[in-house]
Amino acid sequence: MRLWPRALWLRALAAAGFGALAALGQAPWGLWALALPAFAVVIGLVGRQTPWRAALVALFAGAGYFGLALSWLVQPFLIDAASDGWMAPFALLFMAFGLALFWAAAGYATRVLRGATGFAVALCAAELARSYVLTGFPWALIGHIWIDTPVAQAAALLGPVGLTLITLLAAAGLARLRAVPAAAALAGVAAAWGYGLWALSQPLPAAKGITLRLVQPAAEQRTKWDPELAQQFLDRLLAFTAVKPAPDLVIWPETALPYLLERHPELADMIATAGNGAPVALGMQRVLGVQGWNNLSVIAADGQIVASYDKHHLVPFGEYIPFGEALFDWLDISAFAPSAGNGYSAGIGPQLLDLGPKLGHVLPLICYEAVFPQDLRGTERPDWLLQITNDAWFGTQSGPFQHAAQARLRAIETGLPLVRVANTGVTAVYDARGRITAALDFGIAAYLDTALPGALPPTPYARWGEGPVLVLLCGAALALMRRRNANSA
């Protein structure tokens, strides 16, 4: 108890509370004006501790932050509450404290990078690390609090971790409780806001005259794979697709097809007929032998599949289980998402689909893949981005809106329009600066015909990725260590 006195635990609990307040900056709340001072309090609490105590306080701050930001995680366990509901609180607790370990590591780094600014730099580096470590989980990054503000336009320069660095340096300035650092912090936010307003005022290239039909079937997750309702869902999809006049492309969401095309090849002709000459891009499950893939395929007017993509960045425990074969055989543990079997196989990687001279090259993203900026690299530059998703897993509270907000940031980062089609959730079109140009109402069965916006030239972030932020972080860390050494000399 002498190592961890009562006062320290009280600071840790206070940090957890302010961490939760900081999470209110995330979608759908968007309370950045509350989140920024909450981060300042957290930084102040951590920056005044010895390294191990700083790690403890940062751990609890992170647990409070992720506990609220990821509260939607309980939803998949409630689809079949009788069987899985008991796991919900444990899953949320595990994720909250597991991700908070990155914050704890940043807290311990105050041994080298001392003070409020030192912790801010270390925490930004920790947020970058969690974007990549163990396949990465860059959900609810600190910088995401700005997505619904002009500050988000800075992501075209520095990406989401750059937004995180802006946030944490501003919070560190406020945490010092002195006029000059606080004024500098506010001036930095104002400068980013001003840049964003300027960027949003610039014209976009003209659209190419492409009409897309976004189909939102609104199939509830608990009934999505019910054999007695499969024909009803298929009829709904075909009816929306068949409405005349035909667009240039019809898009169905992730795993929209309730049957396996391999077992029902006649479905391809049915879908093509409903398209009235327009190709149909649809999410489905593709099966070969004992393997299955989460797939997006494009069916042409003659019923042939002319383009196909298998999702490559799978959701751990959602679409595959680490050491899945052993856990399935020994404990009967399988992934949530697959309707059959114990998990999906991963595709070969990011892949451009050539949709012809008018529609151009599209980069498909299936569900979770839109959370990862790095998943948009590794191919030639596309003409536009397409995300299909089944957000019925996320419920109706914060999850679908956070998922959509993070996908929206991909448009800003790349300077490309993003088309997002959800089974139920946020179905919308974003222009190359992340503004919504068209959207369907949440949770209804409907379709939307809309134009595809134009694209901008490659942004600095699209060209250089995390490189500039890494340079900034390394430079800041070296400057802080040099100042520490000078003060201790």
N, C-alpha and C positions, 0 to 999 in steps of 0.2 A: 504493500500500500504506500510505502514511502516513495517507490518509483512512480506510481500513478496516483497522486493525491486527489482528494475529492474535487478540488478546484479545477484540476485538469479534465476530469470527466465532465464537469459542468461546462467547460469550454468546448469539449468535444460534442456534447449534446446541443449546445448553442450553435456550433458550426453545422450540425446536421439540420437544424431548423433553418438557418440562413441558406444552406445548400438547397433545401426544398423551395425556399422563396426564389432563389436564382433560377430554378427549373421553370418557374412561371413565365420566363422569357421565351420558352419554346412554344411552338404551335400546340394547340389552337389558341392559347392564351395571349401570347405575343406581348407580355408586359415587360419590355426591355428596360423601361424607366425604373422598374422595381428590381429587375434582375441585376442591373449594373451596380447599384449600391450594395446589393446583397453579396455579389462577388467581392466587392471592396471589403466588406466585413469579414468574409471568409479569409481573404488574403491577409488582412490585419491580424486575425486570430492565429493563423498558421505562422506568419512571418516573425512573430515575437517569441516563438518556442525554440527550445533546443531540438536538434534533428529528430530524435526518436519521438519526442512529444509532438513535434510538428507533423510527423508521419501519422500519429494517432488522430490528431485533430483533422488533418486532411482526409483521412480514411472516413471519418464520420461525416465530414462535409460532402464528400463524394457519394456516400451512401444515401444521404438525404436528397441530394440532387437527382441521382439516378432512380431512387425509390419513387419519386413523383414523376419524373420525366418518362420513365418506362412503366408506369402503372398499368398501361394497356396490356402488358405481358400476361396478365391473368386471363385475358379474354380467350385465347386458344384452349385453355384448360376448362373453360366453362361451356364449350360446345357440347361436350359430353360430361356434364358436371358430375353425374353419378359415378363415373369411372375415373375421371381425371381431376375433378375439382379440388381434391385434397392436396394436390401438388402445387396449386397456384401460389399460395403465400411463400412456399419454399423456393419456387422458381424465381419469384420477384426478389426475395431476400438474397438468394445466391447471385443473381445478376447485379443487384445494387452494390453489394459488398465486393463482388468480383471485379467489376469495373472500377470501383473506388480504390482498388489496389494501385491503379495507375496514379491516382491523386496522392495516395500515401507515398509512393516512390518519389513524386515531385516534392512532397513535404520533407522527406528525408534529404533530398538534394539541397535543402537550405544549409546543410553542412558545408557546402561549397559555394552555392549561390545564395548569399544571405539576404535577409530583409524582404520587404514586400515585392520589390521588382524582381529579385532573384526567384522567389516562389512563382511569380507570374510567368517568368520565362520557362522555368522548369515545368509548370503545369501545361503550358502550351506545347512543350516537347512531349509531355505525357499524352496529351490529346492526339498529337500526330502519331505517336507509337500505337495507341489503341485503334487507330485507323487501319493498321497493317498487321499487327501481331496476331498470330493464330487465325489467319484469314481476315482479321480486322472486324471492327464493329464501330464505324464512325457515326452512329445514331446519336442525335442530341448533342453534337459537338457544341462547345460553349459559343462559338461564333454564329451558330444558327439562330440566336436570339434576334439577329438583324434581318432575317430573310424577308420579312414583310415591310422593310423600310428601305430608303434609298441607300443606306450603308451597304446593303447586300451587293450593290454594283461593284464594290471593291473586290468581290470574288473573281471577277474577270481578270484582275491583276494578280492576286495572291491566293485565290482559292479559299476553301472553308477554314483551313488552318490559319491563313492570313487574317480572316475575320476574327478568329479566336485570339490571335496575338493582339489585334487592335483592342479587343474587349478587355483582355487581361491587363495590358499596359495601362489602359484608362482606369480600370478598377484599382490597380496598384497606386496610381497617382492619387486617387480619392482616399485610399487606405492610409496614406501618410498624414492626413489631417492637417495639412499646411496649405496656405493659400496658393503658393506658386505651383507645386505639383498638381493640386486639384485643378487649377486654371489650365495647366498644360494638358491634363487629361481631358477636360471638356473641350479644349480647342482641337485636340486630335479627333474626337468624335465628330465635332462640327465640321472639320475638314473632310472627313470621310463622307459625312452626310452631304456636304456641298458637292463633292465629286459625284456622288450618286445622282443628285438632282441634275447636274450637268449631263451625265451620261444618258439619263432618261429623256432629256430634251433633244437628243440627237436623233435624226431621222433613221428609219430602218429601210433596207432595200425593199423594193416592191415585191409583193407575193407573185408566185408563178402561175396563178390561176388554177391551182389544184384544189379539188373538193374532196374532203374525207368524210366518211360516215363513221361515227363512234357509237358502238352498240353497247349499252349497259343493261345486262339482263336481270341484275339484282336478285341472284339466287342466294338464299341464306345458306350459310355453311352447314348447318345441321341437316339441311335437306338437299344439298347440292348433288350428292352422290346416291340419293334415294332412287332405286330402279323404277319405282312407280311414278316418279316425277320427271324422269329423264326426258321422256318424249315431250312433256309440257315445256321444259326449258329449251329443248331443241326447236320446238315450234315457235317459241317466242323469238329466238335468235333469227330463224329463217324469215319470220314475218317482218321484223325490222329491216333485214337485209334486202327484202324484195320490194320495198317501197320505191316507187318511181317518182322522178327520174333517177337513174343510177348515178352514183358519184364516181370519182376516179379510183377510189379504194375504200372498201369496207373493212373495219377493224373490230374484231371480237376480243374480249379480255383473256387473261391467263386461264388456262384449263377450262375454257368455256364449253368445249365439245364434251358432252356427257357420255360419249361412247368412244371406244377405241377404233380408230380408222382402219387399223390392220384387220380387225374382225368384221368391220362393216364398210367395205370399200365403196359400196353404193352411195355412202354419205357425201363423197367428194363431188359426185354429179349433182346431188341435191343442193349442195351449197353453191356450186357454180351456177345452177339454174336460178337460184334465188338472187344471185348477184347481178342478173340481167346484163351480163357483159363486163361487169366490174370485178377485178380480182378481190378475193377475200383473205385477209390476214387474220389467222385465228390461233388462239392458244389451245393446246391439247396435250394429252399424254401420248408419247410415242413409245412403243414397246417392241423389243426384239429379243426373243427368247426369254430369259429370266431378267433382263435389264429393262429399265424404263427411264425415260427422260421427260423433263418439263420442257415443252417444245412450242415454238412459234413457227407455223408454216403458212405459205401463201398459195392459195388455190386459184388457178387461172380460169378464164371463161370456159375452157375445154375440160375442166375437171382435173387437170394435172397439177401436181405440186411443183411449182417453179422456183421456190426458195424455201429454205428451212434452217432453223437455228435452235440448238439445244442449250438450255441455260447451263452456264458453267460455274457461276458463283452461288453455291447452294447454301441454304440456311441450316446451320448446325442444329440438330434436334428437331428442326421443322421439316427439312427435306432429306436429311440423312442423319444418321447417328454415328459419331466417332466410334470406331471398333464395332460397327453396326451388326455385322454378321454374328459375332460372338454374343452381343447383347440380345439380339433377336432370338438366337438359338437357346441361350441360357435363361434369360429373364423375360422373354416375349416383349421386349421393349422395341417399339418401332417409331418411325418419324411421324409427325402429325399430318403433314400435307398429302402424301401419296394416298390415293384411294385404295390401292392394293399393294402388297409387298411391304418391305421394311425400309424403303428409301429410294430416292432417285440416283441415277448416275450423273456425273458431271459432263458437260459438253467440252469441246476442245479449247474454247476461249472466245474472246470478243470476235465478232464476225459481221462484216458488212453484207447486206442483202441488196442485190441489184434488182430494182423493181421496174426497170425500163427507162427510156429516155425522158419521159415526162415526170414520173415520180422520183427518179434518181436513186441514189444509194442511201439506205437507211441503216442506222445502227440500232438493233433491237436490244431492249433491256427487259428482262422478265422479273417483275416484282422487286425483290430485295436488291437486285443488281443496280438499281438507280440510286441507291444510297452511297455507292462507292465511286468517287471521281476517277479512281484509277481504272475502273472497268470501262471507261470511255476512251482509254488509250490502248495502243497495240494494233490499231488498224489505220488505214488512210482516213482522211477527214471525210465524214459523211455529209450528206446534204441536209439531213434532219435526224432527230432522235425519236424513237418510239418506245414507250414503256407500256406493257400490258401487265395487269396485276389483278389479284383476287384479294381485295382488302377486307373481305368478309371475316377473315381470321382476326382482324384488328378490332372488331367491335364497332361502336358508333361514337366513342368518346374521343380521346386524344390521338390514338394510334393512326387512323387513316389520314388525319390532317398533318401529323408530323411526317408521315411517309410522303405525302404529296408536296409538302414544303421542301423537303430535301431533294426530291426529284426536280422541283422548280429551280433549285440552285444550280443543277447541271446545265440548264439552258443559259444562265448568266455566265457560268464558268467557260463555256465553250463558244458562246455567241451563236448558238444554233436553236431553231425552234424545237420544242418538245411536245409531242402528242402523247397524252396519258389516258389510257382506257382501262377502267376498273369494272370488275363484276358488280361490286357495290362499294362505294367509296367516293373518291374525288375523280371524276372524269372531266378532263379539261385540256385546252390547248394553251401553251405558253409561247410567247414570242421570244426572240433572241436575247431580250433583256429580262426575261422572267415574268412579264406581265401577262395576266390571263386575257386571252382574246375571245374565248368561248368556253362554256362549261354547262354540264347537266346538273340538275338538282341532285342533292345527295340522297342515295338510297332508293331511287325510283327506277322502275323498268322503263327504259326509253332509248331513243337514239337521237343523234345530233349530226346534222350536216354542216360542215364548217370549212373555211379556207385554211390552207397551210401557210403560215407567215414566212417571210423571207429570212435569209441567214446573213450574218455579219462575217467579216474576215476573221481568221483565227485570233483569239485573244492571247495576251501574254501568258495566262495560265494554261491555255490549250497548248501553247508552244513549249513551255518550260516546266509545267507541273509544280511540284513542291520545291524545286530548286531554289528560287529566290527566298522562300520562307526559311529553308534550311540555312542559307547564308545569313539571314537576319538573326535567327536563333543562335547560331554559332558565334556571330559577331557580338551579340548582346551578352552571351555567356562569358566570352573572353574578356570583354570590357568589365563585367562585374567581378570576375576573378582577379583581374589586374588591379581594380580599385581596392578589393579586399586585401591583396598583398601589400599595396602601398600604405593602407591604413595600419596594417599590423607591423610594418617595418620600423 
